[in-house]
Amino acid sequence: MWRHSRCHRNNQPIRDDIIQGRFVANERLKVSELAEWMGTTTNPVREALQQLRGEGFVVMMPNRGARVRAIDETFVRDIFEIEVLIEPALTRWFVGLATKADLNALEDLQARMEDLNFADPHADSKLDMAFYQVMYDRHYNRHAVDLWWRHREILSAISRQFPTSLIRQTSVINEHRGLLKCIESQDADGAAAIIAQHVEGSGRHIIEQMRLIKRRT
């Protein structure tokens, strides 16, 4: 049984275990048991479950407590449909104020990702996150940025469970290179269109991998 040895005051451990499948769909999450396993009191667990409810990982049912929502195609689709609206807007704003230093930082991160060549999913995920942080971290709409950050964390954790196909690897590199060219030429509309394509492609790839595994089981 899953166990954590120290007290956690956020939802990360429970969320990770839901994503990794250690908690199955519709499984009841009992506050007292989670508190015991995590080595904490019940209040932090209740707070974590409320956060997970807000993120869509947990469903609260009257007289039945908290239950795990399935991490399925619908869950992934819902997140990507939101991201395809948020990220182009964030990108368009960034292009309008991007400096040479920003572009140099993005080009350096892109070169490091290409050198890594998808060999280490965790390292690649960190570099990819850093790439977009350069673009979005200064945006004035902190609610939008926080939502983007939360969704990216979730999707990165899900995508690391699956191999990245050669076709998708090529698409990611080409999309990033195209994005850099648009930023350099201050083509905000072009950059936003590439980001929308990138987000949709990532979503389709995760869903395709989910379907492939489902056919094998």
C-alpha positions as CSV (number, residue, x, y, z in Angstrom):
1,M,0.0,0.0,0.0
2,W,1.1,3.5,-0.8
3,R,2.7,5.4,2.0
4,H,4.5,8.7,2.7
5,S,6.8,9.0,5.6
6,R,6.6,12.7,6.3
7,C,3.8,15.3,6.5
8,H,2.8,17.0,3.2
9,R,0.7,20.1,3.2
10,N,-0.3,20.1,-0.4
11,N,-2.0,17.8,-2.9
12,Q,1.1,16.6,-4.8
13,P,1.5,13.1,-3.3
14,I,-2.2,12.2,-3.7
15,R,-2.3,13.8,-7.2
16,D,0.8,11.9,-8.3
17,D,-0.6,8.6,-7.1
18,I,-3.9,9.2,-9.0
19,I,-2.0,10.0,-12.2
20,Q,0.2,6.9,-11.8
21,G,-2.8,4.7,-11.3
22,R,-2.1,3.7,-7.7
23,F,-5.6,4.9,-6.9
24,V,-8.1,3.5,-9.4
25,A,-11.1,5.3,-10.9
26,N,-14.0,5.7,-8.4
27,E,-11.9,4.5,-5.5
28,R,-13.0,6.2,-2.3
29,L,-10.4,8.4,-0.6
30,K,-10.9,8.2,3.1
31,V,-9.5,11.1,5.0
32,S,-8.5,9.2,8.1
33,E,-6.6,6.6,6.1
34,L,-4.8,9.1,4.0
35,A,-3.8,11.1,7.1
36,E,-2.4,8.0,8.7
37,W,-0.5,6.9,5.6
38,M,0.9,10.5,5.1
39,G,1.8,10.9,8.8
40,T,-0.3,14.0,9.2
41,T,-3.6,15.2,10.7
42,T,-6.9,15.2,8.8
43,N,-7.1,18.9,8.1
44,P,-4.3,19.0,5.5
45,V,-5.8,16.0,3.8
46,R,-9.2,17.7,3.6
47,E,-7.5,20.8,2.1
48,A,-5.6,18.6,-0.4
49,L,-8.8,16.8,-1.5
50,Q,-10.6,20.2,-2.0
51,Q,-7.7,21.3,-4.2
52,L,-7.8,18.1,-6.1
53,R,-11.6,18.6,-6.6
54,G,-10.9,22.0,-8.1
55,E,-8.3,20.4,-10.4
56,G,-10.8,17.7,-11.5
57,F,-9.0,14.7,-10.0
58,V,-11.5,14.1,-7.3
59,V,-15.3,14.0,-7.2
60,M,-17.1,14.8,-4.0
61,M,-20.4,12.9,-3.7
62,P,-23.0,13.5,-1.0
63,N,-22.8,10.9,1.8
64,R,-20.1,9.0,-0.2
65,G,-17.1,11.3,0.4
66,A,-14.3,11.9,-2.1
67,R,-13.7,9.5,-5.0
68,V,-11.1,9.3,-7.7
69,R,-12.0,10.6,-11.1
70,A,-10.7,8.5,-14.0
71,I,-7.6,9.8,-15.8
72,D,-9.0,9.0,-19.2
73,E,-9.4,10.5,-22.6
74,T,-12.2,12.8,-21.5
75,F,-10.0,14.2,-18.7
76,V,-7.1,14.9,-21.0
77,R,-9.4,16.4,-23.7
78,D,-11.0,18.7,-21.2
79,I,-7.6,20.1,-20.1
80,F,-6.3,20.5,-23.7
81,E,-9.4,22.3,-24.8
82,I,-8.8,24.9,-22.1
83,E,-5.1,25.1,-22.8
84,V,-5.7,25.7,-26.5
85,L,-7.6,28.9,-25.5
86,I,-5.2,30.1,-22.8
87,E,-1.7,29.5,-24.3
88,P,-2.2,31.3,-27.6
89,A,-3.4,34.4,-25.7
90,L,-0.4,34.2,-23.4
91,T,2.0,33.7,-26.3
92,R,0.6,36.6,-28.3
93,W,1.1,38.9,-25.3
94,F,4.7,37.7,-24.9
95,V,5.7,38.3,-28.5
96,G,4.8,42.0,-28.0
97,L,7.4,42.5,-25.3
98,A,10.0,39.8,-25.9
99,T,13.6,41.0,-25.7
100,K,16.8,39.7,-27.2
101,A,17.7,38.2,-23.8
102,D,14.4,36.3,-23.8
103,L,15.0,35.0,-27.3
104,N,18.6,33.9,-26.4
105,A,17.2,32.1,-23.3
106,L,14.6,30.3,-25.4
107,E,17.1,29.3,-28.1
108,D,19.5,28.0,-25.4
109,L,16.7,25.9,-23.8
110,Q,15.7,24.6,-27.3
111,A,19.3,23.6,-28.1
112,R,19.5,21.7,-24.8
113,M,16.2,19.9,-25.6
114,E,17.5,18.9,-29.0
115,D,20.8,17.7,-27.6
116,L,18.8,15.6,-25.1
117,N,16.8,14.2,-28.0
118,F,13.9,12.9,-25.8
119,A,16.3,10.4,-24.1
120,D,15.3,11.4,-20.5
121,P,11.5,12.2,-20.2
122,H,11.9,13.9,-16.8
123,A,14.8,16.1,-17.9
124,D,13.0,17.0,-21.2
125,S,9.9,17.9,-19.2
126,K,11.8,20.3,-17.0
127,L,13.5,22.0,-20.0
128,D,10.1,22.3,-21.8
129,M,8.5,23.8,-18.7
130,A,11.4,26.3,-18.4
131,F,11.0,27.2,-22.0
132,Y,7.4,28.3,-21.5
133,Q,8.1,29.9,-18.2
134,V,10.4,32.3,-20.0
135,M,7.4,33.2,-22.1
136,Y,4.6,33.3,-19.6
137,D,6.0,34.1,-16.1
138,R,5.8,37.9,-16.6
139,H,2.2,37.9,-17.8
140,Y,0.0,40.3,-15.8
141,N,-2.9,37.8,-15.6
142,R,-1.7,35.6,-12.8
143,H,-4.9,33.5,-12.7
144,A,-4.3,32.5,-16.3
145,V,-0.7,31.8,-15.7
146,D,-1.4,29.7,-12.6
147,L,-4.0,27.7,-14.5
148,W,-1.5,27.1,-17.3
149,W,1.1,26.0,-14.8
150,R,-1.3,23.6,-13.0
151,H,-2.4,22.1,-16.3
152,R,1.1,21.8,-17.6
153,E,2.2,19.9,-14.4
154,I,-0.7,17.5,-14.8
155,L,-0.2,16.9,-18.5
156,S,3.6,16.5,-18.1
157,A,3.0,13.9,-15.4
158,I,0.5,12.0,-17.6
159,S,2.7,12.2,-20.8
160,R,5.7,10.8,-19.0
161,Q,3.9,7.5,-18.7
162,F,4.0,7.1,-22.5
163,P,6.8,7.0,-25.1
164,T,7.0,10.0,-27.5
165,S,6.6,8.7,-31.0
166,L,9.2,9.7,-33.6
167,I,6.6,11.6,-35.5
168,R,5.6,13.6,-32.4
169,Q,9.3,14.2,-31.6
170,T,9.8,15.7,-35.0
171,S,6.7,17.8,-34.7
172,V,7.7,19.2,-31.3
173,I,11.1,20.3,-32.6
174,N,9.7,21.9,-35.7
175,E,6.9,23.7,-33.8
176,H,9.4,25.1,-31.3
177,R,11.7,26.2,-34.1
178,G,8.8,27.9,-35.9
179,L,7.8,29.6,-32.7
180,L,11.3,31.0,-32.2
181,K,11.2,32.4,-35.7
182,C,7.8,34.1,-35.1
183,I,9.1,35.6,-31.8
184,E,12.2,36.9,-33.5
185,S,10.2,38.5,-36.3
186,Q,7.5,39.7,-33.8
187,D,4.8,37.8,-35.6
188,A,2.3,37.5,-32.7
189,D,-0.5,35.9,-34.7
190,G,1.9,33.3,-36.3
191,A,3.3,32.4,-32.8
192,A,-0.2,32.0,-31.4
193,A,-1.2,29.7,-34.3
194,I,1.9,27.5,-33.8
195,I,1.2,27.3,-30.0
196,A,-2.4,26.2,-30.7
197,Q,-1.2,23.6,-33.1
198,H,1.4,22.4,-30.6
199,V,-1.1,22.1,-27.8
200,E,-3.6,20.2,-30.0
201,G,-0.8,17.9,-31.2
202,S,0.3,17.1,-27.6
203,G,-3.3,16.3,-26.6
204,R,-3.9,14.0,-29.6
205,H,-0.6,12.2,-28.9
206,I,-1.5,11.5,-25.3
207,I,-5.0,10.3,-26.2
208,E,-3.6,8.1,-29.0
209,Q,-1.2,6.5,-26.5
210,M,-4.1,5.9,-24.0
211,R,-6.1,4.2,-26.8
212,L,-3.1,2.0,-27.8
213,I,-2.7,0.8,-24.2
214,K,-6.4,0.2,-23.9
215,R,-6.3,-2.0,-27.0
216,R,-3.5,-4.0,-25.6
217,T,-5.2,-4.8,-22.3
